[in-house]
Amino acid sequence: MDSKKINPFRHEYFLGYVNQVLPQYVKVHFPSSVLLNGFTHYGKEFNGGLVGSFVVIEGSKYGFLGRITELLLPESERLSLSEKAFQTSDFHPSGKIEILLSFDLYEPLTVKKGLTTYPNIGAKVFVSSGDLVQEYMSRFGLKNGEKNTQTINLGHLVSSPSIDVKVNLQSIFGRHCAVVGTTGGGKSFTVSKLIEALIETDNKAILIDATGEYNGKYCSIKNVNIGEGESVFHYSQLTIDDLFFMLKPSPRTQTPKLMEAIRSLKISALNKGKKLKHYNDEIVIDEGIIKKVNSPKKPYEVFYYRNISEIENGLADFDFTKLAKQITEECVFDNGNVWGPVSTNDVSYCVSLISRVTNLGNTPELNQVFGFQEDKKDNDITDLIDEFISDGNKDCKLLRLNLKDVKYDFQVRETLVNAVGKYLLNKARNREFENSPVVVLIDEAHQFLNKSIKDEYFESKPLDAFDSIAKECRKYGLFLCIATQMPRDIPKGTLSQMGTFIVHRLINFNDKEAISNACSTANKNTLDFLPILGEGEAVVTGVDFPMPIIMKFEKPIEEPNSETPKLKLNG
C-alpha cells in the first residue's frame, strides 16, 4: 500500500469533534447519533461509532489512531429516552476514545513511537478504514528501512471480524513471547497456531511438550519420546552441580570425597584405563578404578594438572557405574606424598553417600531419563538437538520433546527440562544460533520455571536455566515462548523479559497483576477485557505493538489434544 495515496480523513467517514483532551484518552462530541450507524462504502463494511471501533483523529502535525471505549448521552437526553424518542428525535452522544498511536500526516503508514503531542480541541474524528488498521498491524516489529516480507495470518479482530490480523513474524518472535490464559481460553490452540506459523516461514522451533497434547502430524517434525528409555538426556551432559543435588552429599566429608572420586574417574577415562606413571612411580587402574591405597600421589597430580581443563569442565562426563567403588578408594589416609591405608572412619562417613549413588543408578524413573546404567547412545537428546540445529538440517523444522511418560517423582521432570535449558544456554553463549535462530516453546511452563531442588539440609538450588535464557539469549538468536495458565507462578525476572504477550481469558487477580507488572503496554483499558474474553480470543500486546490488539485466533490445522475427560452418565 502506497502511503502517499492514503487519505484517512475522508468526509464520508466523519463522526464528530474532540471536546476534551487528557493524557490517555480524548472525549468526543457526536453532532448526531445517526453518524454512529454502520455503513457500507465501495463494498466495504464500516462499524461506525460502536464501542471497540477504530477511529482516526486529525492533528496539526500528526494524525492519531484510537479506539472507542465508551459512549453516553448527556443527562438531559438520557432523561427523555423512550422508544418514540428514538424514532422521532435526534440525540447528541459523547464518547471516550483511547489514543493508540500517532502517525505522520503526510506519510500515514509511518507510525511514531510514543505520544509526543495530542489532538486539539475541535479536531475532527473519522471512522478508520479496516485496510489502514490492517496495514499498521503488518508493519509492527519492523525496524526503519526493513521491508515487510514475513507476515503470518493469526485470525481477525474481535470488534471487526472483516479485519484480518496479519502481523510480521518479527513482532511475535523478535523478542521472547508469553502465551497465558485460564484453562479453556484457547491457549493450546494459539501455541499450535504459532508452531504452524514458524514451520510455514521456514524457521526452527523446539517444543517442550509437558503433557503430550501436541501430538498432531505437523509437517517437518521430529518427535522425541522421553521417559520409557526411547531417548534419554545422558547423565554425562548434566553438570556436576545437578549431580550433587541429586546425590545430596554432606558438606564436610562426603562432598570432598565425591568430588575426588569424580576427578579420579575422569582421569581414568582420559588415560583409557592405563597405569598412571611418572618416572619410577606408578598408580594401578583396575577396571577403570584408580587404586589409591598406599600409592604415590605424583603420577596422579602430574596427569591432573596437564589435563585440568578437561577434568574441571563442570560436566558429569565419567563412568557413573564405577562411582560407588571409586568413592571407597578415596577413603584413605593422607601421608604427604603418598596415600596411606584405608580410613575406616571415612568409609563409615561415606556409607550413606555410596548407598545414594547405588540407588540413583537403580531408580527406574531416573535411569529411564538420564541413562545412569548405560553408555551414551546416538539417540541421546543432546545429539538430537545438535543434529536439529545444524546447518545441514534442511528438512526438520520442529523438534518435539514429549514428556508425557516422564514421571513426576524425584523432581526428574524439572531437572530434565532445566538440563535441556542449560545445554541450549551454553550453545547460545557460544553463538551457535546467530545465523539460524531457534524458538524454544515451553508448554505448561509453570511446572518447570521458578523451581528449585532442595537437599536434606534444606539448601536449595534454583533451576534457573530458562531465566538466564530470557535475560541473555535474545541477542544470541535463542528466543523463548512460554505458555502457562498461571503467570503468577512464573519468575518475575523471566516474565519481565517477555517482549510479546498473548493473553487469553484471565480471571484470577494475581494473574492479571503479574501481567500488568510485567508488561508496560498492558494498560487498565486493556486488562479490563481479560475476564470477558471468549474462547480463542486474546489481547496481543508488547514492545513491538504500538497498540494492543484484541483478536480471535483461527483454529490451527493440527489441533492439540487438550480435551478434558468427561464423566460417565447413567443410561
Secondary structure, 3 states (H helix, E strand, C coil): CCHHHCCCCCHHHEEEEEEEECCCEEEEECCCHHHHCCEEECCEEECCCCCCCEEEECCCCEEEEEEEEEEECCHHHHHCCCHHHHHHCCCCCEEEEEEEEEEECCCCCCEECCCCCCCCCCCEEEECCHHHHHHHHHHCCCCCCCCCCCEEEEEEECCCCCCEEEEEHHHHHCCEEEEECCCCCCHHHHHHHHHHHHHHCCCEEEEEECCCCCCCCCCCEEEEEECCCCECCCHHHCEHHHHHHHHCCCCCCHHHHHHHHHHHHHHHHHCCCCCEEECCEEECEECCEECCCCCECHHHHHHHHHCHHHHCCCECCCCHHHHHHHHHHCCEEECCCEEEEECHHHHHHHHHHHHHHHHHHHCHHHHHHHCCCCCCCCCCHHHHHHHHHCCCCCCCCEEEEECCCCCCHHHHHHHHHHHHHHHHHHHHHCCCCCCCCEEEEECCHHHCCCEEEECCCCCEEEECHHHHHHHHHHHHCEEEEEEECCHHHCCHHHHCCEEEEEECCCCCHHHHHHHHHHCCCCCHHHHCCHHHCCCCEEEEEECCEEEEEEEEECCCCCCCCCCCCCCCCCC
